[in-house]
Amino acid sequence: MRRGFDGDGVIRTWESWTRDRVESLTQRHVLRSLRPVDAGGRGWSPSGVPRGASSAEVWVSGPTMRAWETGAHDLGDSADVVPANGVTLDAFAATTAATTRTSFPDGTTSRVTGTTDDDANDVHHRRLRLFSSNDYLGLGTHPRVRAAAARAAAAHGSGPRSSPLVCGYTVAHRELEKGLALLKNTEECLLFPAGFAANLGVLPSLADSADCEIFSDRLNHASIVDGCRLASLKGTKVTVYEHNDVRHLEALLTKSTKRRKLVVTDALFSVDGDFAPLRDIASLKRRLGNDSFFFVIDEAHATLVCGKTGGGAAEMLLKDLKTENDSEDLSYLVDVHVGTLSKAFGSHGGFACCSRSLKSLLLSSSRTQIFSTALPAPCVAAATEALRVAGGYHTGVTDAESEENVDEGVSLRARLWRHVERLRDGLQLKPLLHGGRVLNDEISSPIACVAYGSEAHALKASAVLLNRGLHAPAIRPPTVPLGTSRVRLALSAAHSDTDIDALVEALTTIAEPRL
Ligand SMILES: Cc1ncc(COP(=O)(O)O)c(C=O)c1O
């Protein structure tokens, strides 16, 4: 018998292996689900105009809501369940305001029915305020950003045709690259299909042989970890330093005998919400010599969010924040600024800002750039418009409209950071829901975590918030190590003060353990 090629036997082997794996994930409370939400706008303004979608809000059907609350596994099927009364959303839209409670087949009801009120739920869906979105400035639903994406789709179509090196790169891609390079104060910028793809492309292109060593923070994002893994396939040594521990980093760097060294870190850590000690790492580089290591930072969560002009954590920590002892602008010591267009830009895609010569190299060596399709025109147009809105200064345009743009970026960032303060003050020194505690003791960015430890506790806490119409997911392994599960809260300029207060109230008034 040909072992391994016996059709039935092979299928059974894989099926039973898959079932066992799923069962094991279920037992450990780490089986993931897809929860289909409806991000479209709902309701009517007092003048009868349909309200547009909001970056801080989605609508969830009764069946999906039930699956979410009970933790039932869902592969998206809950979206397919038809509401009992058979009223379609279009029909509902035509009737404008409905006023009765509506039952779903699973026994749940919508609590408030469609009215012109901002807080209304519609007959099929429950409204959730999102504390889980990375759309930090609310640009994903900004009228100008949406209009730019729609115009680009109408003018250029949806598909980018091919990879950038073939015929997928357009003048619009070039304009966006130039704007991003200005934002980051670098010579050049190269676009990637996503932020994940940027790290997967950049790191193995730079660290490509046995005479290289990468030094990577223990809590770096998965895309950096995987980029390091690809680099190690080319012979590069990968060394992990303790989270934000610059002394440890220095000790490892000075011990290393490798010719080319590279330090890579998240600038604003995606899960914990703390900043990397960029100034200390840059000072270390200044002390050891500019050639001592190549410095790569991932600004996925900080671009447009931090810094006077939205340049990111590098702008905030290396340029804006000057101390008495060290007032020098150290931003020149960063060699590559990796970023994403999928968070504060409210679009999709990734980029790496760097020198002109490095761009030439990346263009010919980054496999995720070479062998993947270019960004679609609507994404490019949305990101370019987001850049104009939140940093008009960077478009190089100096007319009155641009001045207005600068103000909008500045005011959106100011509003976001006021929310950070409001949440910090609200949670300070208060007992938190189900014995949670604020991670890192203090909230220092628009990302905050309430630590629970056990996966089950984090899930329960997230469910309690959900029950109040507040969506904040439980972050569990493998995203974080086993036993360090938490609820992650992400703030946006699209939130209102009332949203932040509702979150504070939900986290602080149910202190009695019910788990
Ligand atoms: C630090 C960091 N880098 C990269 C990425 C990936 O970006 P994208 O979602 O554009 O692939 C993320 C997003 O989750 C991130 O948090």
The ligand as an ORCA input file, in Angstrom:
! r2SCAN-3c Opt
* xyz 0 1
  C       2.668     47.790     14.783
  C       1.938     47.272     13.586
  N       2.610     47.074     12.457
  C       2.001     46.632     11.341
  C       0.651     46.361     11.338
  C       0.009     45.834     10.103
  O      -0.592     46.851      9.380
  P      -1.724     46.491      8.314
  O      -2.967     46.275      9.096
  O      -1.769     47.665      7.415
  O      -1.278     45.253      7.619
  C      -0.098     46.580     12.480
  C      -1.564     46.377     12.434
  O      -2.170     45.683     13.108
  C       0.555     47.026     13.642
  O      -0.117     47.184     14.776
*
